[in-house]
Amino acid sequence: MKKQLFLLSCAAGLMLMPAAGAEKKEESPLAKQMESMDDAFKGFRRETDPVKGAAQAREAQQAALKSALEIPELLAAMPEGPDKVKALLEYRKMIGKLFVTFCEVEEAFLNGKMDEVAKIVTSIKEMKKAGHDKFIEEDDEAE
């Protein structure tokens, strides 16, 4: 009886322990800013209240500014040299254009032009896809 109880306790303990490879990788500062930007984007793309939409656009702007100061993992792993410098410049330019686009969203909300917000949201989706295609390495494990 004691052996069974001991084995049951051990089994329960093993089930509660995290798996060796299951530890959650800590998010990078860039990932946190991108998540913040995405949350704001998801918020304003369906927002009908101009004041709330403009506030969410400003949140996205702040996250974009902070993201511009970070380096994507793919670029950080590149060897030093002119190619890396060019890639970093291209990344910052894309983030800068995204910032300006978020400012246009804010302006459209403040002017009550909801149809214009919808058009800009479409362009943001395209910018997001292009940026992720260029600066995020695909996980082979996910495929």
C-alpha positions in Angstrom: 0.0 0.0 0.0 2.8 2.4 0.9 4.6 1.6 -2.4 1.5 2.3 -4.4 0.9 5.6 -2.7 4.6 6.5 -3.2 4.4 5.6 -6.9 1.2 7.5 -7.3 2.8 10.6 -5.7 5.8 10.3 -8.0 3.6 10.0 -11.0 1.6 13.1 -10.0 4.8 15.0 -9.3 6.1 14.2 -12.7 2.9 15.3 -14.4 3.2 18.7 -12.6 6.8 19.3 -13.6 7.3 21.3 -16.8 8.8 19.3 -19.7 12.5 19.9 -20.4 11.9 21.6 -23.8 8.6 23.2 -22.8 10.1 26.2 -21.0 8.7 29.4 -22.4 11.3 31.5 -24.2 11.4 35.0 -22.8 10.1 37.6 -25.3 12.6 40.0 -26.7 12.0 43.8 -26.3 11.2 43.9 -30.0 8.6 41.1 -29.7 6.9 42.9 -26.8 6.7 46.1 -28.9 5.4 44.3 -31.9 2.8 42.6 -29.7 1.8 46.0 -28.3 1.6 47.4 -31.8 -0.5 44.5 -33.0 -2.9 44.8 -30.1 -3.4 48.5 -30.9 -3.9 47.7 -34.6 -6.5 45.1 -33.8 -8.2 47.6 -31.6 -8.5 50.5 -34.0 -9.2 48.5 -37.2 -12.7 47.8 -36.0 -13.2 50.9 -33.9 -16.1 53.2 -34.7 -15.5 55.8 -31.9 -13.0 58.4 -33.4 -11.6 59.3 -29.9 -10.9 55.7 -29.0 -9.5 54.9 -32.5 -7.2 57.9 -32.4 -5.9 56.8 -28.9 -5.2 53.3 -30.2 -3.4 54.7 -33.2 -1.2 56.7 -30.8 -0.4 53.5 -28.9 0.6 51.9 -32.2 2.8 54.9 -32.9 4.6 54.6 -29.6 5.2 50.9 -30.1 6.6 51.6 -33.6 9.0 54.2 -32.3 10.3 51.8 -29.7 10.5 49.0 -32.3 12.7 51.2 -34.5 15.4 51.2 -31.7 15.5 47.4 -31.6 17.2 44.9 -33.9 15.3 41.9 -35.3 16.9 38.6 -34.4 17.5 37.7 -38.1 19.6 40.9 -38.5 21.4 40.6 -35.2 22.6 37.2 -36.4 24.1 38.6 -39.6 27.8 39.1 -39.7 29.0 42.6 -39.3 29.5 44.5 -42.6 27.8 46.6 -45.2 25.0 44.1 -45.9 24.0 44.2 -42.2 24.1 48.0 -42.2 21.9 48.1 -45.3 19.4 45.6 -43.8 19.2 47.6 -40.5 18.6 50.8 -42.5 15.8 49.1 -44.5 14.3 47.8 -41.3 14.3 51.3 -39.7 12.8 52.8 -42.9 10.0 50.3 -42.9 9.2 51.0 -39.2 9.4 54.7 -40.0 6.9 54.3 -42.8 4.7 52.3 -40.5 4.9 55.1 -37.9 3.8 57.7 -40.4 0.9 55.4 -41.5 -0.3 55.1 -37.9 -0.2 58.9 -37.8 -2.4 59.0 -40.9 -4.8 56.6 -39.1 -5.0 59.0 -36.1 -5.6 61.9 -38.5 -8.4 60.0 -40.3 -10.1 59.2 -37.0 -9.8 62.8 -35.8 -11.4 64.0 -39.0 -14.2 61.4 -38.8 -13.1 59.7 -42.0 -13.9 56.1 -41.2 -13.7 55.0 -44.8 -10.2 56.3 -45.0 -9.3 54.4 -41.8 -10.5 51.2 -43.5 -8.3 51.9 -46.6 -5.2 52.6 -44.4 -5.8 49.4 -42.4 -5.5 47.4 -45.7 -2.2 49.1 -46.4 -1.0 48.3 -42.9 -1.8 44.6 -43.4 0.3 44.7 -46.5 3.2 46.5 -44.8 3.0 44.0 -41.9 3.2 41.0 -44.3 6.1 42.5 -46.2 8.0 43.3 -43.0 7.5 39.9 -41.5 8.5 38.2 -44.8 11.7 40.2 -44.9 12.8 40.3 -41.2 11.4 37.2 -39.5 13.0 33.8 -40.0 10.5 31.0 -40.6 10.5 28.2 -38.1 11.2 24.9 -39.8 9.6 23.1 -36.9 6.3 24.9 -37.5 5.9 23.5 -41.0 
